[in-house]
């Protein structure tokens, strides 16, 4: 595996994690390798992050998952493989091209019936879910989409997950840019992510932990 996305861990040690701490199914490895050849391949989560999220699904006995941002489907596939037979994922994205790859691998893995893909702007899909009385019904929400809308996605996810449910926000480090806000080459997304990270830290609606998996993963448990 050559999945070194993080700037925060030496590559030899990250390779060691992948070698000794990840049991990657062949179907996930194939998807990761195909995605590696595509434009924007860095948008894919790392194999160790996929393994961590699959463990969370099993550990917390999740049944209903909300995914905001699909890309080629690695994260949704990793979670779907960990779900029980009655588990379901609502997956939100806007790209027909990228999600066509995801659909193909979902079918190959035999989990397509567990995943409902909604192709529309995520804000619209999230508002529709809330209007359809889905608030408080999801066990887990994974946010990995356009960074400028992360604050809105976080608020929607907080409404849609149940008390005791979990939100995970990917790219919490924004490739290390959150600690380089004064650098003139740092774009506006870093300030958005940094602001949200600090907002979440102070949000008494959730219990939190920011961990150094992949490009930073912020975990937020909705308090009972």
Secondary structure, DSSP 8 states (H G I E B T S, - for coil): ------SSS-HHHHHHHHHHH----HHHHHHHHHHHTSTTGGGS--HHHHHHHHHHHHHTT--EEEEE--TTSHHHHHHHHHS-TT-EEEEEE--HHHHHHHHHHHHHHT-GGGEEEEES-HHHHHHHHHHTT-TT-EEEEEE-S-GGGHHHHHHHHHHHEEEEEEEEEE-TTTTTGGG-TTSTT--HHHHHHHHHHHHHHT-TTEEEEEE-STT-EEEEEE--
